[in-house]
Amino acid sequence: MFHIPEKHRIKVGPLKSNSEYGNNGAFQFYFNGIQFRVIASDGELWEHVSVSLNVRRTPTWAEMCHVKNLFWDSDDCVVQYHPPKSEYVNNHTYCLHLWRPIGAEIQRPPSYMVGVI
């Protein structure tokens, strides 16, 4: 289930929103001393977060796991897509995205194909 960490919602400035925006808005928090900036939305049958940091690098796997767990339940599956190069959109060099379709299950390979269980 997609859920918004209201305590981290940006409530002032150009990216401000409030709970009336539902699952849409900008969020800011610290994890391991690094400031995270997240934009969340749930339009057009997709739940989505974009994640960037206040340092000039992309988020690590562990950092993206932290964000995933803030915005989704632990048993939810979300994905980071790598589309065909002809469909690339890159508005921020160090930003990563997590996606989950609303009302549909994400197809996954059996776990034994991913690694040793």
Stockholm file with secondary structure:
# STOCKHOLM 1.0

chainA/1-117         MFHIPEKHRIKVGPLKSNSEYGNNGAFQFYFNGIQFRVIASDGELWEHVSVSLNVRRTPTWAEMCHVKNLFWDSDDCVVQYHPPKSEYVNNHTYCLHLWRPIGAEIQRPPSYMVGVI
#=GR chainA/1-117 SS CCCCCGGGBCCSSTTCCCGGGTTCEEEEEEETTEEEEEEEECCTTEEEEEEEESSSSCCCHHHHHHHHHHHSCTTCCCBCCCCCGGGCCCSCTTCEEEEEETTSCCCCCCHHHHSCC
#=GC SS_cons         CCCCCGGGBCCSSTTCCCGGGTTCEEEEEEETTEEEEEEEECCTTEEEEEEEESSSSCCCHHHHHHHHHHHSCTTCCCBCCCCCGGGCCCSCTTCEEEEEETTSCCCCCCHHHHSCC
//
